Amino acid sequence: MPELNTSVRENAPSKTPETPLTHDVEHAADGKGALHRVAPRSVEPRKHGWGSRLRSYFIFDPLIWTYTVVLGFTSIPASWFGNRERILHNFARVWTKCIMATILSPVKVTGLDKIDTSKTYVYAVTHASALDIPVLYANLPFQFRIVFKKELLSYPLIGGHLKRSGQVCINQQTPTRSIADIRSAVKSLKAGMPLVIFPEGGRTPDGEIKPFLPGAFYLAIKAQVDIVPVALVGTFELLPMNTYHIKSRPLEMRVGEPISTAGYGAREMEQLSAKVKKAMEDLYYS
């Protein structure tokens, strides 16, 4: 159950636009007269005052911590009986469904019905919030594994669950130390286990899609599986970095068409990365 508790306390007034989900695309000047796309936001602002804060701090957040502790501890002995990784994935789904029901943020899923989910893909997902993980677990109807940062292993319950459930740990500072995990992930992909990656390497601080990490799609190329772009829209406004204030709102999970890795090698990785990034931006800003 990765990255839900990675937020830190709210120590400054949020600059997050207090607006609900929309499909409009806005543009902003970059100071040189050029225009660039910015994160989707609504024409009609939605206010989240003290009532929203109190509801989040005294209802949402305590309940989420309770789900995490209770299900985290329960999953340990439960995983001793049967297929450990499958059992832990099911626990994670229960955990995330409880969270999504609690925070009153319905998710509209589009495009998933247009791909064959029985096939193995690498799902490349935008990353704007600690609640991206619950959105994915609650709405992807199959088992998958997630590539996560080594730093998450230090979190109680979270780190233990990540290790036991077969998620893929990558040391972003020194990737060469993750060779064994990378080989295991490639083997898992070839065996038919879908993989979720966040190619930006971490959460965006401003709601915009950031440059991808070098080698983000190495696993997909190595295993020769197609990449499915996924955009999570509204999660930045729901819970950005550096706050525990959950601002309930409708969300969207937009799934694009698979992008083939056939013919791509290490030398063409940058070209593939640019192609996937454009697809993700088209989904996110549309």
Secondary structure as a PSIPRED ss2 file (coil, helix, strand):
# PSIPRED VFORMAT (PSIPRED V4.0)

   1 M C   1.000  0.000  0.000
   2 P C   1.000  0.000  0.000
   3 E C   1.000  0.000  0.000
   4 L C   1.000  0.000  0.000
   5 N C   1.000  0.000  0.000
   6 T C   1.000  0.000  0.000
   7 S C   1.000  0.000  0.000
   8 V C   1.000  0.000  0.000
   9 R C   1.000  0.000  0.000
  10 E C   1.000  0.000  0.000
  11 N C   1.000  0.000  0.000
  12 A C   1.000  0.000  0.000
  13 P C   1.000  0.000  0.000
  14 S C   1.000  0.000  0.000
  15 K C   1.000  0.000  0.000
  16 T C   1.000  0.000  0.000
  17 P C   1.000  0.000  0.000
  18 E C   1.000  0.000  0.000
  19 T C   1.000  0.000  0.000
  20 P C   1.000  0.000  0.000
  21 L C   1.000  0.000  0.000
  22 T C   1.000  0.000  0.000
  23 H C   1.000  0.000  0.000
  24 D C   1.000  0.000  0.000
  25 V C   1.000  0.000  0.000
  26 E E   0.000  0.000  1.000
  27 H E   0.000  0.000  1.000
  28 A E   0.000  0.000  1.000
  29 A E   0.000  0.000  1.000
  30 D C   1.000  0.000  0.000
  31 G C   1.000  0.000  0.000
  32 K C   1.000  0.000  0.000
  33 G C   1.000  0.000  0.000
  34 A C   1.000  0.000  0.000
  35 L E   0.000  0.000  1.000
  36 H E   0.000  0.000  1.000
  37 R E   0.000  0.000  1.000
  38 V E   0.000  0.000  1.000
  39 A C   1.000  0.000  0.000
  40 P C   1.000  0.000  0.000
  41 R C   1.000  0.000  0.000
  42 S C   1.000  0.000  0.000
  43 V C   1.000  0.000  0.000
  44 E C   1.000  0.000  0.000
  45 P C   1.000  0.000  0.000
  46 R C   1.000  0.000  0.000
  47 K C   1.000  0.000  0.000
  48 H C   1.000  0.000  0.000
  49 G C   1.000  0.000  0.000
  50 W H   0.000  1.000  0.000
  51 G H   0.000  1.000  0.000
  52 S H   0.000  1.000  0.000
  53 R H   0.000  1.000  0.000
  54 L H   0.000  1.000  0.000
  55 R H   0.000  1.000  0.000
  56 S H   0.000  1.000  0.000
  57 Y H   0.000  1.000  0.000
  58 F H   0.000  1.000  0.000
  59 I H   0.000  1.000  0.000
  60 F H   0.000  1.000  0.000
  61 D H   0.000  1.000  0.000
  62 P H   0.000  1.000  0.000
  63 L H   0.000  1.000  0.000
  64 I H   0.000  1.000  0.000
  65 W H   0.000  1.000  0.000
  66 T H   0.000  1.000  0.000
  67 Y H   0.000  1.000  0.000
  68 T H   0.000  1.000  0.000
  69 V H   0.000  1.000  0.000
  70 V H   0.000  1.000  0.000
  71 L H   0.000  1.000  0.000
  72 G H   0.000  1.000  0.000
  73 F H   0.000  1.000  0.000
  74 T H   0.000  1.000  0.000
  75 S H   0.000  1.000  0.000
  76 I H   0.000  1.000  0.000
  77 P H   0.000  1.000  0.000
  78 A H   0.000  1.000  0.000
  79 S C   1.000  0.000  0.000
  80 W C   1.000  0.000  0.000
  81 F C   1.000  0.000  0.000
  82 G C   1.000  0.000  0.000
  83 N C   1.000  0.000  0.000
  84 R H   0.000  1.000  0.000
  85 E H   0.000  1.000  0.000
  86 R H   0.000  1.000  0.000
  87 I H   0.000  1.000  0.000
  88 L H   0.000  1.000  0.000
  89 H H   0.000  1.000  0.000
  90 N H   0.000  1.000  0.000
  91 F H   0.000  1.000  0.000
  92 A H   0.000  1.000  0.000
  93 R H   0.000  1.000  0.000
  94 V H   0.000  1.000  0.000
  95 W H   0.000  1.000  0.000
  96 T H   0.000  1.000  0.000
  97 K H   0.000  1.000  0.000
  98 C H   0.000  1.000  0.000
  99 I H   0.000  1.000  0.000
 100 M H   0.000  1.000  0.000
 101 A H   0.000  1.000  0.000
 102 T H   0.000  1.000  0.000
 103 I C   1.000  0.000  0.000
 104 L C   1.000  0.000  0.000
 105 S C   1.000  0.000  0.000
 106 P C   1.000  0.000  0.000
 107 V E   0.000  0.000  1.000
 108 K E   0.000  0.000  1.000
 109 V E   0.000  0.000  1.000
 110 T E   0.000  0.000  1.000
 111 G C   1.000  0.000  0.000
 112 L H   0.000  1.000  0.000
 113 D H   0.000  1.000  0.000
 114 K H   0.000  1.000  0.000
 115 I C   1.000  0.000  0.000
 116 D C   1.000  0.000  0.000
 117 T C   1.000  0.000  0.000
 118 S C   1.000  0.000  0.000
 119 K C   1.000  0.000  0.000
 120 T C   1.000  0.000  0.000
 121 Y C   1.000  0.000  0.000
 122 V E   0.000  0.000  1.000
 123 Y E   0.000  0.000  1.000
 124 A E   0.000  0.000  1.000
 125 V E   0.000  0.000  1.000
 126 T C   1.000  0.000  0.000
 127 H C   1.000  0.000  0.000
 128 A C   1.000  0.000  0.000
 129 S C   1.000  0.000  0.000
 130 A C   1.000  0.000  0.000
 131 L C   1.000  0.000  0.000
 132 D H   0.000  1.000  0.000
 133 I H   0.000  1.000  0.000
 134 P H   0.000  1.000  0.000
 135 V H   0.000  1.000  0.000
 136 L H   0.000  1.000  0.000
 137 Y H   0.000  1.000  0.000
 138 A H   0.000  1.000  0.000
 139 N H   0.000  1.000  0.000
 140 L C   1.000  0.000  0.000
 141 P C   1.000  0.000  0.000
 142 F C   1.000  0.000  0.000
 143 Q C   1.000  0.000  0.000
 144 F C   1.000  0.000  0.000
 145 R E   0.000  0.000  1.000
 146 I E   0.000  0.000  1.000
 147 V E   0.000  0.000  1.000
 148 F E   0.000  0.000  1.000
 149 K E   0.000  0.000  1.000
 150 K H   0.000  1.000  0.000
 151 E H   0.000  1.000  0.000
 152 L H   0.000  1.000  0.000
 153 L H   0.000  1.000  0.000
 154 S H   0.000  1.000  0.000
 155 Y C   1.000  0.000  0.000
 156 P C   1.000  0.000  0.000
 157 L C   1.000  0.000  0.000
 158 I H   0.000  1.000  0.000
 159 G H   0.000  1.000  0.000
 160 G H   0.000  1.000  0.000
 161 H H   0.000  1.000  0.000
 162 L H   0.000  1.000  0.000
 163 K H   0.000  1.000  0.000
 164 R H   0.000  1.000  0.000
 165 S C   1.000  0.000  0.000
 166 G C   1.000  0.000  0.000
 167 Q C   1.000  0.000  0.000
 168 V E   0.000  0.000  1.000
 169 C E   0.000  0.000  1.000
 170 I E   0.000  0.000  1.000
 171 N C   1.000  0.000  0.000
 172 Q C   1.000  0.000  0.000
 173 Q C   1.000  0.000  0.000
 174 T C   1.000  0.000  0.000
 175 P H   0.000  1.000  0.000
 176 T H   0.000  1.000  0.000
 177 R H   0.000  1.000  0.000
 178 S H   0.000  1.000  0.000
 179 I H   0.000  1.000  0.000
 180 A H   0.000  1.000  0.000
 181 D H   0.000  1.000  0.000
 182 I H   0.000  1.000  0.000
 183 R H   0.000  1.000  0.000
 184 S H   0.000  1.000  0.000
 185 A H   0.000  1.000  0.000
 186 V H   0.000  1.000  0.000
 187 K H   0.000  1.000  0.000
 188 S H   0.000  1.000  0.000
 189 L H   0.000  1.000  0.000
 190 K H   0.000  1.000  0.000
 191 A C   1.000  0.000  0.000
 192 G C   1.000  0.000  0.000
 193 M C   1.000  0.000  0.000
 194 P C   1.000  0.000  0.000
 195 L E   0.000  0.000  1.000
 196 V E   0.000  0.000  1.000
 197 I E   0.000  0.000  1.000
 198 F C   1.000  0.000  0.000
 199 P C   1.000  0.000  0.000
 200 E C   1.000  0.000  0.000
 201 G C   1.000  0.000  0.000
 202 G C   1.000  0.000  0.000
 203 R C   1.000  0.000  0.000
 204 T C   1.000  0.000  0.000
 205 P C   1.000  0.000  0.000
 206 D C   1.000  0.000  0.000
 207 G C   1.000  0.000  0.000
 208 E C   1.000  0.000  0.000
 209 I C   1.000  0.000  0.000
 210 K C   1.000  0.000  0.000
 211 P C   1.000  0.000  0.000
 212 F C   1.000  0.000  0.000
 213 L C   1.000  0.000  0.000
 214 P C   1.000  0.000  0.000
 215 G C   1.000  0.000  0.000
 216 A C   1.000  0.000  0.000
 217 F C   1.000  0.000  0.000
 218 Y H   0.000  1.000  0.000
 219 L H   0.000  1.000  0.000
 220 A H   0.000  1.000  0.000
 221 I H   0.000  1.000  0.000
 222 K H   0.000  1.000  0.000
 223 A H   0.000  1.000  0.000
 224 Q C   1.000  0.000  0.000
 225 V C   1.000  0.000  0.000
 226 D C   1.000  0.000  0.000
 227 I E   0.000  0.000  1.000
 228 V E   0.000  0.000  1.000
 229 P E   0.000  0.000  1.000
 230 V E   0.000  0.000  1.000
 231 A E   0.000  0.000  1.000
 232 L E   0.000  0.000  1.000
 233 V E   0.000  0.000  1.000
 234 G C   1.000  0.000  0.000
 235 T H   0.000  1.000  0.000
 236 F H   0.000  1.000  0.000
 237 E H   0.000  1.000  0.000
 238 L H   0.000  1.000  0.000
 239 L C   1.000  0.000  0.000
 240 P C   1.000  0.000  0.000
 241 M C   1.000  0.000  0.000
 242 N C   1.000  0.000  0.000
 243 T C   1.000  0.000  0.000
 244 Y C   1.000  0.000  0.000
 245 H C   1.000  0.000  0.000
 246 I C   1.000  0.000  0.000
 247 K C   1.000  0.000  0.000
 248 S C   1.000  0.000  0.000
 249 R C   1.000  0.000  0.000
 250 P C   1.000  0.000  0.000
 251 L E   0.000  0.000  1.000
 252 E E   0.000  0.000  1.000
 253 M E   0.000  0.000  1.000
 254 R E   0.000  0.000  1.000
 255 V E   0.000  0.000  1.000
 256 G C   1.000  0.000  0.000
 257 E C   1.000  0.000  0.000
 258 P C   1.000  0.000  0.000
 259 I E   0.000  0.000  1.000
 260 S C   1.000  0.000  0.000
 261 T C   1.000  0.000  0.000
 262 A C   1.000  0.000  0.000
 263 G C   1.000  0.000  0.000
 264 Y C   1.000  0.000  0.000
 265 G C   1.000  0.000  0.000
 266 A H   0.000  1.000  0.000
 267 R H   0.000  1.000  0.000
 268 E H   0.000  1.000  0.000
 269 M H   0.000  1.000  0.000
 270 E H   0.000  1.000  0.000
 271 Q H   0.000  1.000  0.000
 272 L H   0.000  1.000  0.000
 273 S H   0.000  1.000  0.000
 274 A H   0.000  1.000  0.000
 275 K H   0.000  1.000  0.000
 276 V H   0.000  1.000  0.000
 277 K H   0.000  1.000  0.000
 278 K H   0.000  1.000  0.000
 279 A H   0.000  1.000  0.000
 280 M H   0.000  1.000  0.000
 281 E H   0.000  1.000  0.000
 282 D H   0.000  1.000  0.000
 283 L H   0.000  1.000  0.000
 284 Y H   0.000  1.000  0.000
 285 Y H   0.000  1.000  0.000
 286 S C   1.000  0.000  0.000
